[in-house]
Amino acid sequence: QTLLITGATGFIGQHVLQQALQKGYNVRATVRSDGSKSKLPSEFDSAISSGQLTFDNVSDITATANYESAFKDTSHPITGILHLASPFSLNVTDMKKDLLDPALDGTRAVLEAAVRFGQGQVRRIVITSSFAAILDLKQGYRPGYTYSEKDWFEISYDEAAKADSTTAYCASKSLAEKLAWEFVKQQKPSFDLATIAPAWVFGPHVGGLERGVDFKSLNESSASLATKLLDQKDIPPIDFGAYADVRDVALAHLLAFEKKEAGGERFLVSTHFDYQAGVDALREALPEIKTRVPEGKPGAVATKEQVYQVDGSKAEKVLGLRYRSLGETMRDSFKELLDSETGK
Ligand code: NDP
């Protein structure tokens, strides 16, 4: 079977790519440019030389026609699409150009391309949504509330275009996911849809980090975790109160493609996270980091009287996903930072 993966060069995308190849899928990855492709580490070399992994340049993900060659030039028909490409940067100035339009028009283009070029062979599209599409930002910490797949972040495009970058990013995910569900409802294509909605995604990068990399230049979630905790004095306040390990998020994408029951479903893939809980788990799992991260008040993790909870159990029940422990995620996230500093 051949999967088309967009955003395969990204933090989550590389794990999805790696697991898809390990499972034996042929993969067609769309990349924005050769520069993006060169971000892939040597872990992928053998799949490239064997032809299991091939690429197609899609310089503008918002143009449906750009996908034609990705469908045409494969030896086996594409039966599934994992759509991850979407901007995740909070350091932007033009909300429309930098966040909303690529997310919305990029999602529309992938769906249209599957209809137009897929020759009826595509049976499911898995889209990376986000807890950002679920969390109602206007409600703040919302003590006592439990978020699940039933919830939506309700906001209009025009409101989002004038908002701050966090709000606009959350809106880009919510509006893009809504657009996708509406598309399949209206068009009744050959494929159905499943969406994966993680909150903060942490964990190691495929192949580790380059020596001496500037942590601020990493993908948004990894940069945020590193800069908020490493060599800082205080425990930061909760921003998104949930997280998932990148390896679990990647597996969820593949399971959502494979499991029949996942069709037509959205999955919140996350468990509780706050920085005190993260630091407590990290200090235990990686003792050598103890002097580099704030101690806070060990054990004083946020309760449901202080902040909303998330219910990520549907992914366990329907997909059979087992969440890694916070200790494992934190250890592997910070171990690679230390290794990058020392050049290991
Ligand atoms: P990265 O920034 O590491 O990867 C983003 C990927 O999308 C890259 O492959 C990038 O291509 C591509 N991309 C971004 N913007 C565009 C664009 N305008 N046109 C074409 N391609 C683009 O981020 P993540 O791996 O963290 O994010 C992947 C997906 O997961 C996104 O949909 C994001 O919203 C979602 N997500 C991430 C979370 C997190 O905490 N990391 C949480 C919840 C959801 P290129 O290599 O060319 O830059």
Boltz pocket constraint, residues with backbone or C-beta under 6 A from the ligand:
constraints:
  - pocket:
      binder: B
      contacts: [[A, 6], [A, 7], [A, 8], [A, 9], [A, 10], [A, 11], [A, 12], [A, 13], [A, 31], [A, 32], [A, 33], [A, 36], [A, 39], [A, 58], [A, 59], [A, 60], [A, 61], [A, 83], [A, 84], [A, 85], [A, 86], [A, 87], [A, 88], [A, 98], [A, 102], [A, 128], [A, 129], [A, 130], [A, 131], [A, 173], [A, 196], [A, 197], [A, 198], [A, 199], [A, 200], [A, 201], [A, 202], [A, 219], [A, 220], [A, 221], [A, 222]]
      max_distance: 6.0
